[in-house]
Amino acid sequence: MSVLCYGDDGLRGIGDTFMKQTWIGVLKRIDLGAGGWCLEAVSGSVFELYGEIDMRYADQRVSITGVLKTVHGFLMTGEESIEVSEVSLLQD
């Protein structure tokens, strides 16, 4: 059985049940320690990203598909994290 709720950034699962979601924003490379990626979403939220991300998307407007996680990594963005499954470049 899946239990779902709506959050500020869309539909999400509760407990161990999470759904893929899509966020839109600007992809930023963070050069802190070993480096990392974050998404500055159009909602104003900043999400730390985990997964394979191509450097050519840096500073571009993108669509990110993935699963929302409540893990906070070393980038210390203060927001939730996204386990990325797909990145798409958006045309302005």
Helices and strands as residue ranges (DSSP letters): E 4-7, E 10-13, E 20-30, E 36-41, E 46-50, G 55-57, E 61-69, E 81-89
